[in-house]
């Protein structure tokens, strides 16, 4: 959420930002409601001042003059109540519109309508050249008996799957490897709630606008998180931290749930786009300083690159364009990993910076050394997400005999095993 004062002073900038992000919001309506709210608030304050002054003078009056003053007091009281209800309703309308206003993208963000406008900024590793006809991950997984999409769909519907035997072990290996790496880099490990109230979803910017992507438990008015970012970022919701306690670096390994609404017919083969997955997420809560935020953005990106480099998986980094940014993101870098089965790069990580957008919604603040209270800045990035990352692992490490070599970095987590072979 943006400061309403900033919106008042920069309406054209906000309109341009909304257009660039392809987000619908009526800025003129917001400012109109805000103006009526301010006028009504000022009138209530004036009437309350009159009410206080009249109350003090009544004791000095007598007779008809006193009766008239008391009647006037009653009129003021009724008017204050009436206007107060109007103020509350206008404030409710204004706050609802405020939640729709997007954060303007940073100047270095490329303009573009969608992911086709993303700009490559870095490439690491070379795609493997095979001397045999490679298989895609689903064919490999089925041949080795480690991925079962058919029974997953039978049990839970489309975009569901089973990982079996070494498939399950490989997922846990890559998750624990990534989790240990991020812990060694100073992030506090956490186990987080997977069911959260609307306040946490609104606070992190997933509501309003993302309700169709969330699984909701109506009976209990809670939602399954699509990422541990929600729980980690909202951990200090409503609190004022000490500047000395910043930055707060946390990481969680958790299941994630996404409805994938609106993706009918897209990425239907295999385990690229699914409803349930596991992810290690990293979150930074730091001081209200743009340059510090930018430094942390590069750092969390570096953490994720270290995971991919350790597994020797070719990838590229793209600067995400305006039309592919979310409501609260000022900038985002995606890591796209080479997937031979797609004959191209597929997204595996997203690193985002929000400045104070999420913190304002969460009322997440800190007190600086001078005693001033400021909103924090927040950032997050995927450390690893599986089973999607299993796609480049299986496809890049496959052998002509149908086996898959296990990346060296993961072998300690699989008891020293070097290959995945067909189950007997």
Secondary structure, 3 states (H helix, E strand, C coil): CCCHHHHHHCHHHHHHHHHHCCCCCCHHHHHHHHHHHHHHHHHHHHHHHHHHHHHHHHCCCCHHHHHHHHHHHHHHHHHHHHHHHHHHHHHHHHHHHHCCCCCCCCCCCCCCCCHHHCEEEEEECCCCCCCCCCCCHHHHHHHHCCEEHHHHHHHHCCCCCEECCHHHHHHHHHHHHHHHHHHHCCCEEECCCCEEEHHHHHHCCCCCCCHHHCEEEHHHCEEECCCCHHHHHHHHCCCEEEHHHCCEEEEEEEEEECCCCCCCCCCCCCCCCCCEEEEEEEEEEECCCHHHHHHHHHHHHHHHHHHHHHCCCCEEEEECCHHHCCCCCCEEEEEEEEEHHHCEEEEEEEEEEEECHHHHHHCCEEECCCCCEEECEEEEEEEEEECHHHHHHHHHCECCCCCEECCHHHHHHHCCCCEECCCC
